[in-house]
C-alpha cells in the first residue's frame, strides 16, 4: 500500500485519482459522497494493513533471539 492518504483524499474526496468518486459539488464525478467515503476507504486500508502485518509475523518473520544472545553476538564484533 503506497501513500494511502493520497488515495483516500484524491480518490474519494476530489475524484482526481482512481476510483474517481466525489460529491457533485467538488468535481465532475459519476457518483460518491466526499463526506463519508474517504473515511471508509482509509478505515479499510488500515484494516488490510493490520491483516498483512499479522500474516507476516505469523508465517514469515524470523524468530528474534533473546536479549542476552543479541548482546553476546554484538560484543563479538565490537571494534577495539
Secondary structure, DSSP 8 states (H G I E B T S, - for coil): ---HHHIIIIIHTS--STT----TTTS--SS--TTTHHHHHHHHHHHHHHHHHHHHHHHT------HHHHHHHHHHT---
